Amino acid sequence: MTASQWARHYSMLANFMEATGPRLTAPNMQAAAVGLPPVGGGDSGKALLQVAPGDWTWMQDTRFVYFDKHKASSYNGQPGTYVQIGPRYNIGQFPSSPSGPVLPTAGRT
């Protein structure tokens, strides 16, 4: 996890605490957290962070990736990086495919 990802998580936790108000208790925080709007997701390129009643999984979406040993990394320019396939998917809304997701063919990354 990168520093910017840690910062997003700490910001979300701070939002939970602020939304709770002056009486910071676990039940009050739980009640206030479900009223906060989601952060990220969609075309933002960042994980969707949100909680809902009965669903306290913080990250609500994910992505399909594969490792391309030839594609240059955006981090250091060296060969080898993870490549996202398609958009991010909300949990429980993954597309169904008998053969799995379509991967790029050899020579095309």
Secondary structure, DSSP 8 states (H G I E B T S, - for coil): --HHHHHHHHHHHHHHHHHH-SS--HHHHHHHHTTS--BS-GGGSS--B--BTTB--SB-EEEEEEEEEEEE-TTTS-EEEEEEEEEEEETT-----TT-S----TT--
